[in-house]
């Protein structure tokens, strides 16, 4: 009974907090951080950052990836498919040459095997990097770029490439598939598309 009572009175995680959509990274910020991580030989972080941008995965799915999810034998794949933890729906993503190079360097450096988690945790009781650890790492990246930490979060990584694709193509259906959303409305809300964007799409559509 006590546990039931606790569950009933449990406060929402966002009570008293300022919660809103996290900003996507700009292209100049992406390259600035890449250069910094490369120059400082932060091999794991570079692989994590590049794959986070490419995959557009939620943090919980990104940190749980295994080497076998992105490798075919000893060869890095150009595309991968994973089952999303939240929706239990599969989603595909591309792995660009820049990301493949970073992953190859990290896998070799860490001595990872096919069945290893791609980003093992440095905490003994956790098999892979946790979402909170991932969020802390991202927070340090944001600070290193001189950005406002409160404006960015792990969803910034998920939104970055999706937002760029939408701005360049206005193809909502493509972005929906890449994000693994079941409904187009979810994609519209997630990208924070303004009414002007929607009207512009409508004006360009002739019947």
N, C-alpha and C positions, 0 to 999 in steps of 0.2 A: 504493500500500500504506500509505503514511504517513497519508493522509487517512482510510482505512478504520480504521486503528488509533486515530486520534484520535476517530473517531465511536464506536468501541467503548468507549473509555475516558472519553468525555464524561460529566461528572457531571450528575445531574438538577438542574434549576434551583432546586428547593426544598430541596436538601441543606443541613442545618444551620439551616434557617429555620423559624420558627414559622408554620405555615400552617393556616388554618381559614376557615370561612365568614365573609365580611365582613358587618357589620351593615347592615340597611337604614336609611335615614334616617327620622326621625320627622316627622310633619306639621309640628310647631312648628319643626323645624330647616329644613324646606323653605321655609317662609314667611319665616323669619328671614333665610335666605340670599338669597331673591328680593328682599326689601326692600333688603338691603345692596347687591346688584348694581345694582338700579334707582337707588338714591340716589347711587351712585358712578359711574353712567353706564357701567358695564362691559357694553357692548352684546353683544359676542361671547360673553362668559362666561354672560350671562343666557340667550341663545339656546341655547348648548351645554347648560347645566344643565336648562332646561325640556324640551328635546327628549330629553335623556338619560333623564329621568324618564318622559316620555310613551311613548317608543319601546320602552323595556325591551330595547334592543339591547345586544349585547356591544360592548365598546369598539372592537374592530377594525371592526365594521360601522357604528357611529355615526360615527367619524371619516372614513370613506370615502364618506359620503353626498354626493350632488350636489344642486344646487338643483333640478334636474328631478325628483328623487325626492320632493320635498315640495311642488312647485309645478305647477300646470296653467296654463301661460302665465304671466300675471302674478298669478294667484290662488293663494293658499296652500291646499293641500288639507286636508280634514278627516280624511282617512285616507290612508295610504301603504302600499305593499308593497315589500319588498326581499328579495333573495336573501341568505341567511346564508352568510358565508364558511366557517364551520366545518362546517356540515351540508349546504350546497348545497340547502337547502330554503327556500321562500318563507315569509315571516312578515309579517303585517299589523299595523299599529298606528294608534292615533288621534292626531290632533294637535289639542289643545284650543285654545280661543280665546286663552288666556294665552300658550301657546307660539306660536301663529300670529302674534300681535302682536310677540313678541320676535324671531321669525324675520324678519318683514317689516322690522322696524327694522334688523336686522343686515344683511340682503341689500342694503337701500338704502344703509346706511352704508358697506358694503364695496364697493359697486358690482359685485356678483356677477352673472354672466350664467347662463343656463339650464344650460350645460354646465360651469359652474364647480363645484369642490368647495365644499361648504357651509362648511367650516371650513379654509380654506387655511393651510398651514404658514407660519410666519415664518422657517423655515430654508430656504435656497435650494435645497438638494438634495432636498427632500421636497415632493411636490405638495399634500399635505394634512396636517393635524394628525396626529401620530403617537400611538400608544397610550401611549408613555412620557410624551409631552408632556401628554396627556390626564390620565394618572395624577398628574403633578406638579400640574396645575391643581386637580384634585380634592383633592389633599393640602392645598393652600393653603385651599380651602374648608373642609375639616374643621378645620383649625387656627383659622380665623376664627370658626368656630362654638364653639370651645372644647372640641372633642371629642378623643378619643384617636385619633391618626392611624393607629396600627397596627390599629385595629378596623374601619377603613373602606378601601374600594378602589373601583375602577371597577365591580365587581360590586354594590356597594352601590346604585348608580344603577339597575342592571338589576333588582335585587330589591325596590326600594322600593315601586313601585306594585303589583307582583305580590303582594307580601306583604299589602298593604292590601286588595287585592281578595279574597284568600283569607280573611283574617280577617273580612271583612264578609259574604262569601257562602258560604264553605266549598266553593266550586265549583272543584275541582281541574282538571276538564277544561277549563274556561274559561281558567285560568291556564296550563295546558299549551299551549293554542293560542296564547296571547299571547306566551309565551316561545319558541315554535317548537320545543318538545321533541318528539321522536318517541315517547318512552315516558313513561307516567304516572309510573313509578318515578323517572325523572330529575327530574320536577317535585317529587315528594315529598322527595327528597334535597336538591334545590336550595333549597326553602323551609325545610328543617330542621323539618318537621312532627314534633311529638312524638307519642308513643304515645297520650297523653291526647286529642289532637286527632283521631287516627284512631278511637279508641273513641267519642268524642262523635259523629262522623259516623255510625258504625255504629249507635249507640243511637237516633239520630234517623231511621234508615231502617227502616221497617216493611215486612214482607213478608206 
